[in-house]
């Protein structure tokens, strides 16, 4: 489940960077500053972690990046980015610890 993935991936950025791996900025949610498990595109054209932007939109009708009005009902899954992130995490599984070997599958997590 995506909710489990988000928590499983929490802290992955710090572990990777501590191991000398640069995490591409495009993999990082601008709200949580963590690697995204379920990236979605908002009508502002930016990509966010689904749970983070859904929380943001409960209290705002604007983009957290541009402060312009957005359509909170139009979150589009970004499947290609999700697959690229999963592949990146799978390639760096040894730095991520126990359970990381399973990253990369569609229902995946680690």
C-alpha positions as CSV (number, residue, x, y, z in Angstrom):
1,X,0.0,0.0,0.0
2,X,1.2,3.5,-0.7
3,X,0.7,4.6,2.9
4,X,3.1,1.9,4.0
5,X,5.6,2.9,1.3
6,X,5.6,6.5,2.3
7,X,6.6,5.5,5.9
8,X,9.1,2.9,4.6
9,X,10.8,5.5,2.5
10,X,10.9,8.1,5.2
11,X,14.5,8.8,6.0
12,X,15.8,7.1,2.8
13,X,17.2,10.4,1.5
14,X,19.3,10.9,4.6
15,X,20.6,7.4,4.5
16,X,21.5,7.6,0.8
17,X,23.2,11.0,1.2
18,X,25.1,9.8,4.3
19,X,26.4,6.9,2.1
20,X,27.6,9.4,-0.5
21,X,24.7,9.0,-3.0
22,X,23.3,12.2,-4.4
23,X,19.5,12.1,-4.5
24,X,18.1,13.9,-7.6
25,X,16.0,16.9,-6.6
26,X,13.2,15.6,-8.9
27,X,12.8,12.6,-6.6
28,X,12.2,14.8,-3.5
29,X,8.8,16.2,-2.5
30,X,9.0,20.0,-2.0
31,X,6.7,19.7,1.1
32,X,8.3,16.8,3.0
33,X,11.8,17.1,1.6
34,X,11.8,13.2,1.4
35,X,12.0,10.9,-1.6
36,X,8.5,10.4,-3.0
37,X,6.7,7.1,-2.8
38,X,3.5,8.2,-4.7
39,X,4.3,11.2,-6.8
40,X,1.4,13.2,-8.3
41,X,1.2,16.3,-10.5
42,X,-0.9,19.2,-9.3
43,X,-2.4,21.7,-11.6
44,X,0.5,24.0,-10.9
45,X,2.6,21.6,-12.9
46,X,4.8,20.6,-9.9
47,X,5.1,17.1,-8.5
48,X,4.4,16.3,-4.9
49,X,4.1,13.2,-2.6
50,X,0.4,12.4,-2.7
51,X,-0.2,12.3,1.1
52,X,1.7,15.6,1.6
53,X,-0.2,17.5,-1.1
54,X,-3.5,16.1,0.0
55,X,-2.8,17.4,3.6
56,X,-1.7,20.8,2.2
57,X,-4.9,21.1,0.1
58,X,-7.1,20.4,3.1
59,X,-6.2,23.9,4.4
60,X,-5.2,25.7,1.2
61,X,-6.6,26.3,-2.3
62,X,-3.2,27.4,-3.6
63,X,0.1,25.8,-4.7
64,X,2.7,25.5,-2.0
65,X,5.3,26.4,-4.6
66,X,3.7,29.2,-6.5
67,X,1.0,30.4,-4.2
68,X,-1.4,30.5,-7.2
69,X,-4.9,29.0,-7.2
70,X,-5.0,25.3,-8.1
71,X,-7.7,22.7,-8.7
72,X,-7.4,20.4,-5.6
73,X,-9.5,17.7,-7.3
74,X,-7.0,17.1,-10.1
75,X,-4.0,15.1,-8.8
76,X,-2.5,13.1,-11.6
77,X,-0.4,10.1,-10.7
78,X,3.1,10.4,-12.1
79,X,3.8,6.7,-12.9
80,X,7.0,7.2,-14.9
81,X,8.6,9.1,-12.0
82,X,7.4,6.6,-9.5
83,X,9.1,3.8,-11.6
84,X,12.3,5.7,-11.9
85,X,12.5,6.4,-8.2
86,X,11.8,2.7,-7.4
87,X,14.6,1.7,-9.8
88,X,17.0,4.2,-8.1
89,X,16.1,2.9,-4.7
90,X,16.6,-0.7,-5.8
91,X,20.0,0.1,-7.2
92,X,21.0,1.6,-3.8
93,X,19.3,-1.0,-1.6
94,X,22.4,-1.9,0.4
95,X,22.5,1.6,1.8
96,X,18.9,1.5,2.8
97,X,19.1,-1.4,5.1
98,X,16.8,-4.4,5.8
99,X,14.0,-5.0,3.3
100,X,15.3,-2.6,0.7
101,X,15.9,-5.4,-1.8
102,X,12.3,-5.5,-2.8
103,X,12.1,-1.9,-4.1
104,X,11.0,-1.4,-7.7
105,X,7.8,-3.3,-7.9
106,X,4.5,-1.7,-8.7
107,X,3.0,-2.5,-5.3
108,X,6.4,-2.3,-4.0
109,X,7.9,-0.4,-1.2
110,X,11.2,-2.0,-0.4
